[in-house]
Amino acid sequence: MSTVAQPGPVSLRALRENDLNAVMAIELRGYPYPWTRGIFLDCLRAGYPGLAMEQDGLLIGYGVLSLAADEAHVLNICIDPLVQSRGLGRQLLRALIEMARNRGAQRVFLEVRPSNTPALRLYHSEGFNEIGRRPRYYPAAQGREDALVMAIELVADDVQVMPPL
């Protein structure tokens, strides 16, 4: 009987410039219209907090936030398509929300394509609500696609009452 090694535990740490080669490889696999390396570099150099998710020494996901006053905005969150559907996106999203809370945010915003059903399910299940729509926000094969604007209010202890991973 052969044994297949199970993947090790994941860890989270600050996203760094030297992660960008791995980030871009995931970004290109994950999105038909990916961010550019320059966008990531601009975010990091501007001091936007980001998280890198690693497993067995490899970068498997990342997220970037912007923070202003008492609000945070998830600018980008991605789990490598090679390891999706294992609860890692939920874990990373929760870590970003906790980071926002620890830095004084009272609400977190994000945009998502209406066609991104798995992401919409995740955001709704974590307590995000649709609060608006940005017409023609994203590039798409047939022109442009709207963005749904979603938000969650961070009230005391809401991270602890979210459903388990």
Secondary structure as UniProt FT lines:
FT   STRAND          10..14
FT   HELIX           17..19
FT   HELIX           20..30
FT   HELIX           37..45
FT   TURN            46..47
FT   STRAND          50..55
FT   TURN            56..57
FT   STRAND          58..68
FT   TURN            69..70
FT   STRAND          71..79
FT   HELIX           81..83
FT   HELIX           88..102
FT   TURN            103..104
FT   STRAND          107..112
FT   TURN            114..115
FT   HELIX           117..125
FT   TURN            126..127
FT   STRAND          129..140
FT   TURN            141..142
FT   STRAND          143..153
FT   TURN            156..161
//
